[in-house]
């Protein structure tokens, strides 16, 4: 979940914690978009600025003290970028080295000008080529060792980057991505915000989730909340569905150490 510091979210951290309590969630993690010094990653209205990073850490920490009074643990993470050119990642790596986050998400925002420029520079123009490149770069991100979990791992299907997305047509590269996740022993995110936009499907696509189950991929779960009313959205329907597919555990991170919990059962 995000804070107003990223420029496109509303509500203070304590508001999100109160919403979590109402929805029966006792642990939440904030993951504002990490500052990036190249404007092509988006700046005002897109991500937190470097001058606000210390404030972000403090506001989440302060909220965590208050939230303990009503039984919600607040953790402080960050949503970091995945990008194929390491020269644009140096400032981000400094932040990851210098700050003690509980959790680092890795996101390849295919609709971001930075990635659209990379595709154009490398003459990647067809939808199939864009999708294959996207998953190739996710694999490189997984293998970089930067991230605890890979977020919304098929977001390329959204925001008009490609006109159609059929996972079965890219099974080999997607399975290679999932295999890399298991080999590096990190997690993949189930992101329920996909049900609210685009083709109204969970991230990743249900077929990809089936393949992840076959390979034993470990899951984190988030609603990508940009406002308190979205906290835990669709969890009640998605968690039993995941259980029906054989997923019985979920994971979260505290001080970059993976914690395991039971997948909640369906509510009566």
Backbone torsions as a table, in degrees:
resi	resn	phi	psi	omega
1	UNK	NA	164.5	-168.6
2	UNK	-122.3	171.4	176.5
3	UNK	-125.1	167.2	178.4
4	UNK	-58.9	-15.7	-179.3
5	UNK	-65.6	-21.1	177.8
6	UNK	-82.1	-8.1	172.0
7	UNK	89.9	-7.3	179.9
8	UNK	-138.4	28.8	176.1
9	UNK	-132.4	157.1	179.2
10	UNK	-128.4	155.0	177.6
11	UNK	98.5	139.8	179.2
12	UNK	-83.2	158.5	-178.4
13	UNK	-51.9	-39.2	-179.1
14	UNK	-66.4	-29.7	176.4
15	UNK	-64.8	-39.0	178.1
16	UNK	-66.6	-39.5	179.3
17	UNK	-65.2	-39.0	178.6
18	UNK	-66.6	-38.3	176.4
19	UNK	-64.9	-37.7	177.4
20	UNK	-62.1	-44.2	179.8
21	UNK	-59.5	-43.5	179.4
22	UNK	-59.5	-35.4	-177.5
23	UNK	-91.5	9.7	176.6
24	UNK	73.7	25.8	179.4
25	UNK	-105.8	126.8	-175.3
26	UNK	-108.6	-0.6	175.2
27	UNK	-138.6	128.3	174.6
28	UNK	-132.6	153.6	179.6
29	UNK	-130.0	126.6	174.2
30	UNK	-84.4	138.2	179.6
31	UNK	-139.9	70.3	175.9
32	UNK	-64.2	155.3	179.6
33	UNK	-67.3	128.8	-176.0
34	UNK	-65.6	143.1	174.5
35	UNK	-61.5	139.6	176.0
36	UNK	-132.0	139.1	-173.1
37	UNK	-88.8	-7.4	176.0
38	UNK	-94.5	123.1	-173.6
39	UNK	-62.3	-19.7	179.7
40	UNK	-66.6	-16.1	174.2
41	UNK	-79.5	-3.6	-177.4
42	UNK	90.9	139.1	-178.2
43	UNK	-125.5	-108.3	-176.4
44	UNK	-56.8	128.7	179.7
45	UNK	86.4	-3.9	-176.7
46	UNK	-119.2	-41.0	-174.8
47	UNK	-150.0	162.3	176.0
48	UNK	-64.6	145.1	177.0
49	UNK	-92.5	153.9	-176.7
50	UNK	-57.8	-37.1	-178.6
51	UNK	-65.9	-17.8	-178.4
52	UNK	-97.0	-3.3	-172.6
53	UNK	-63.8	-43.6	179.2
54	UNK	-63.7	-40.3	177.2
55	UNK	-61.4	-41.7	177.2
56	UNK	-57.0	-50.1	-179.4
57	UNK	-59.1	-42.0	-177.3
58	UNK	-70.5	-40.9	-177.4
59	UNK	-67.6	-36.1	177.1
60	UNK	-69.4	-41.2	179.2
61	UNK	-62.9	-43.5	-179.9
62	UNK	-64.1	-42.0	179.1
63	UNK	-64.4	-34.2	-178.9
64	UNK	-63.6	-32.9	178.5
65	UNK	-66.6	-45.4	-179.1
66	UNK	-69.2	-37.5	-176.0
67	UNK	-68.4	-24.9	176.9
68	UNK	-57.5	-30.9	-177.7
69	UNK	-64.2	-25.3	177.6
70	UNK	-117.5	22.2	165.9
71	UNK	83.5	22.0	177.8
72	UNK	-116.1	127.3	175.1
73	UNK	-91.3	128.3	178.1
74	UNK	-108.4	127.7	176.6
75	UNK	-113.5	155.9	-174.5
76	UNK	-115.1	109.0	177.2
77	UNK	-116.4	-168.3	179.6
78	UNK	-149.8	144.6	173.8
79	UNK	-98.8	103.4	-177.4
80	UNK	-91.8	163.9	-177.1
81	UNK	-94.8	149.7	165.9
82	UNK	-110.5	131.8	-177.9
83	UNK	-154.2	142.3	-172.4
84	UNK	-74.6	-11.7	-178.6
85	UNK	-108.6	105.8	-175.6
86	UNK	-63.4	-20.9	179.9
87	UNK	-63.8	-23.5	178.5
88	UNK	-92.8	4.2	-177.1
89	UNK	-107.3	-3.6	-172.5
90	UNK	-62.6	-44.3	-179.1
91	UNK	-66.6	-36.0	177.3
92	UNK	-64.8	-42.0	179.9
93	UNK	-63.0	-33.6	176.7
94	UNK	-63.6	-43.3	177.9
95	UNK	-61.8	-46.3	-178.8
96	UNK	-62.4	-30.2	179.3
97	UNK	-78.8	-31.2	-170.1
98	UNK	-96.9	-12.4	-178.1
99	UNK	-118.6	144.9	-177.4
100	UNK	-97.1	87.8	177.4
101	UNK	-88.1	151.1	172.9
102	UNK	-75.0	-30.9	-166.6
103	UNK	-153.6	135.3	176.5
104	UNK	-122.3	113.2	173.3
105	UNK	-85.9	145.4	174.4
106	UNK	-112.7	124.2	-176.2
107	UNK	-128.7	130.1	168.9
108	UNK	-104.8	101.5	-179.0
109	UNK	-84.9	93.2	-173.4
110	UNK	-65.5	-21.1	-179.9
111	UNK	-89.1	-3.0	-179.6
112	UNK	-72.1	141.6	179.2
113	UNK	-52.2	-33.2	180.0
114	UNK	-59.1	-45.2	-178.1
115	UNK	-77.2	-37.1	176.5
116	UNK	-61.0	-37.4	176.7
117	UNK	-66.6	-39.7	178.7
118	UNK	-62.0	-44.6	179.1
119	UNK	-60.1	-43.3	-179.4
120	UNK	-66.5	-44.1	-179.6
121	UNK	-60.9	-33.8	-176.6
122	UNK	-97.8	12.1	175.1
123	UNK	56.9	39.0	175.5
124	UNK	-94.9	103.8	-169.7
125	UNK	-118.3	-30.2	-177.3
126	UNK	-82.7	153.5	178.1
127	UNK	-58.1	-47.2	180.0
128	UNK	-59.2	-40.2	-179.7
129	UNK	-67.6	-39.3	178.7
130	UNK	-62.5	-43.5	-178.4
131	UNK	-66.2	-42.8	178.5
132	UNK	-63.8	-42.0	177.5
133	UNK	-62.3	-43.3	-179.7
134	UNK	-56.7	-49.5	-179.0
135	UNK	-71.6	-30.7	173.7
136	UNK	-61.2	-42.1	-179.6
137	UNK	-73.4	-31.0	171.8
138	UNK	-62.0	-41.7	178.0
139	UNK	-59.2	-45.6	178.4
140	UNK	-61.5	-37.7	176.8
141	UNK	-63.8	-44.9	177.3
142	UNK	-57.1	-44.4	-175.5
143	UNK	-76.3	-10.0	-179.3
144	UNK	-72.5	-21.9	-178.9
145	UNK	80.6	7.3	-176.7
146	UNK	-79.0	-28.9	-160.6
147	UNK	-117.0	150.7	176.1
148	UNK	-90.7	-29.9	179.9
149	UNK	-153.0	152.2	178.9
150	UNK	-102.7	121.8	-172.5
151	UNK	-90.2	155.7	-178.9
152	UNK	21.4	68.4	-165.7
153	UNK	-75.6	10.8	169.3
154	UNK	-135.4	34.1	-177.2
155	UNK	-64.8	-11.8	176.0
156	UNK	-60.6	-21.1	-179.2
157	UNK	-74.1	-12.6	-173.3
158	UNK	-106.9	160.5	173.9
159	UNK	69.4	18.9	170.1
160	UNK	80.0	11.2	178.5
161	UNK	-65.6	-40.0	173.4
162	UNK	-127.9	155.9	-177.6
163	UNK	-84.2	-25.7	178.0
164	UNK	-148.8	152.9	-178.8
165	UNK	-140.2	110.7	178.4
166	UNK	-119.1	102.3	-176.8
167	UNK	-55.4	-34.0	-176.4
168	UNK	-63.3	-25.9	178.6
169	UNK	-77.6	-9.5	-178.5
170	UNK	-129.0	30.0	-173.0
171	UNK	-58.1	-41.7	-174.8
172	UNK	-61.3	-49.4	-176.8
173	UNK	-72.1	-33.6	178.4
174	UNK	-68.8	-40.9	176.1
175	UNK	-65.1	-33.7	176.5
176	UNK	-63.8	-40.3	175.0
177	UNK	-60.7	-48.8	-179.0
178	UNK	-62.9	-38.4	177.6
179	UNK	-64.3	-39.0	177.3
180	UNK	-62.8	-39.4	177.6
181	UNK	-59.6	-43.8	180.0
182	UNK	-70.1	-40.0	-178.4
183	UNK	-67.0	-36.8	178.4
184	UNK	-82.7	-6.1	178.0
185	UNK	57.1	46.0	170.7
186	UNK	-113.4	-168.5	-174.9
187	UNK	-117.9	165.1	170.8
188	UNK	-118.5	139.8	-178.6
189	UNK	-86.7	135.4	162.4
190	UNK	-92.3	115.8	-173.3
191	UNK	-116.5	110.5	-173.7
192	UNK	-78.3	-6.0	-179.1
193	UNK	-65.8	-21.1	177.5
194	UNK	-59.8	-22.9	179.5
195	UNK	-73.2	-9.1	-176.4
196	UNK	-104.9	-0.9	-173.0
197	UNK	-151.8	168.2	175.0
198	UNK	56.0	-122.8	-177.6
199	UNK	-86.8	8.3	175.1
200	UNK	58.1	41.3	175.5
201	UNK	-119.6	149.3	175.8
202	UNK	-60.2	151.5	169.1
203	UNK	-96.7	130.5	-10.9
204	UNK	-78.1	174.7	178.7
205	UNK	-50.8	143.3	-179.4
206	UNK	-52.2	-33.7	178.5
207	UNK	-65.5	-39.1	177.7
208	UNK	-65.3	-37.5	177.2
209	UNK	-63.1	-39.2	175.6
210	UNK	-59.4	-46.5	178.8
211	UNK	-63.6	-37.8	177.8
212	UNK	-61.9	-39.4	177.7
213	UNK	-63.4	-39.4	178.8
214	UNK	-62.1	-33.7	-175.1
215	UNK	-94.6	-2.3	178.6
216	UNK	75.9	29.7	179.1
217	UNK	-66.2	135.3	176.3
218	UNK	-85.7	144.0	-172.4
219	UNK	-115.7	135.6	158.2
220	UNK	-101.8	165.4	-176.3
221	UNK	-140.8	134.8	178.4
222	UNK	-149.6	157.2	175.8
223	UNK	-102.4	2.3	177.2
224	UNK	53.5	45.0	-171.8
225	UNK	-68.8	127.4	173.2
226	UNK	-111.3	4.8	173.1
227	UNK	-156.1	149.7	-172.2
228	UNK	-55.8	-34.3	-176.1
229	UNK	-67.5	-11.6	179.5
230	UNK	-90.5	-5.1	-176.5
231	UNK	-62.0	122.1	178.6
232	UNK	72.3	15.9	-176.7
233	UNK	-63.4	132.5	178.9
234	UNK	72.8	1.3	-179.6
235	UNK	-60.0	-39.8	-174.7
236	UNK	-63.1	-29.2	178.1
237	UNK	-91.4	-32.6	-174.0
238	UNK	-80.7	-36.8	-178.1
239	UNK	-64.0	-45.9	174.7
240	UNK	-62.3	-35.8	177.4
241	UNK	-62.8	-42.5	176.8
242	UNK	-64.0	-39.0	177.0
243	UNK	-61.2	-38.5	-179.6
244	UNK	-65.6	-20.0	178.6
245	UNK	-95.1	4.6	174.7
246	UNK	99.2	1.5	176.7
247	UNK	-84.6	117.6	-178.8
248	UNK	-113.7	-6.8	-177.8
249	UNK	-126.6	148.2	167.2
250	UNK	-123.0	162.3	-176.8
251	UNK	-133.2	149.4	169.5
252	UNK	-140.6	174.7	-174.1
253	UNK	-128.4	136.7	173.7
254	UNK	-126.9	120.8	-176.6
255	UNK	54.1	39.0	178.1
256	UNK	68.6	11.2	176.8
257	UNK	-103.6	130.4	-175.9
258	UNK	-73.3	134.4	178.2
259	UNK	-118.8	141.0	-177.0
260	UNK	-109.9	138.3	174.5
261	UNK	-134.3	160.3	176.4
262	UNK	-74.3	139.0	172.3
263	UNK	-62.9	124.2	-179.3
264	UNK	-58.8	144.4	175.5
265	UNK	-77.8	165.8	176.4
266	UNK	-64.1	140.9	176.9
267	UNK	-79.0	145.6	177.6
268	UNK	-71.0	NA	NA
